């Protein structure tokens, strides 16, 4: 059993209720309401059938991990929703509705959603893991793409947005950080419930 570990001191905190944890550890929340006990857990912790391998990022809505879906033996991007949202009935209803719509969406330019639900008290969405990170990371590490490459990326992302719109979803948070690109097809990442709205 993984015991609690001290988090590094920092002057900033997040909606998760603590500062970002030290490198090499991931942030996992104990089940409970907002403001309840929270603790970091070592790599290898489990949320249902998912075993956490590393933390990929943290945002206002939650934490994204690289995880192993052990019953299928595949790696996924596992987003665990922050309790501030996860315990909001209205948010949960919208999250479930939009996650179902995304899971049914088939597009070469939208990251595939494999599963969503609640395991061990954690609300999550598991999606296709794209090696290489997002477009924003690529630009920061390698500089801006050539004009030809930029136009290709724009065309592919636009195709993904059109497919999402046809499925009844409108992405309202398109930016380099929400697009994946690793030398292959550019893809929109799954649409968070707070960054999407029904297509009219």
NORCOR-V416915 format. One record per backbone hydrogen bond with DSSP energy under -1.0 kcal/mol. CO is the residue of the C=O (numbers start at 0). NH is the residue of the N-H. If there is no record, write none. Layout:
co:nh
CO:NH
CO:NH
This chain:
co:nh
13:16
21:24
25:40
32:35
40:25
41:44
44:51
46:49
48:69
49:46
50:67
51:43
53:65
56:63
60:81
61:58
62:79
63:55
63:56
64:77
65:52
65:53
66:75
67:50
67:69
68:71
68:72
68:73
73:68
75:66
76:126
77:64
78:124
79:62
81:84
81:85
82:86
84:87
87:91
88:92
89:93
90:94
91:95
92:96
93:97
94:98
95:99
96:100
97:101
98:102
99:103
101:104
106:109
108:187
111:127
114:125
116:123
118:121
121:118
122:80
123:116
124:78
125:113
125:114
126:76
129:132
132:180
133:137
134:138
135:139
136:140
137:141
138:142
145:149
146:150
147:151
148:152
149:153
150:154
151:155
152:156
153:157
154:158
155:159
156:160
157:161
158:162
159:163
160:164
161:165
162:166
163:168
164:167
167:198
169:196
174:177
175:135
175:178
177:188
178:134
179:186
186:179
187:110
191:194
194:171
196:169
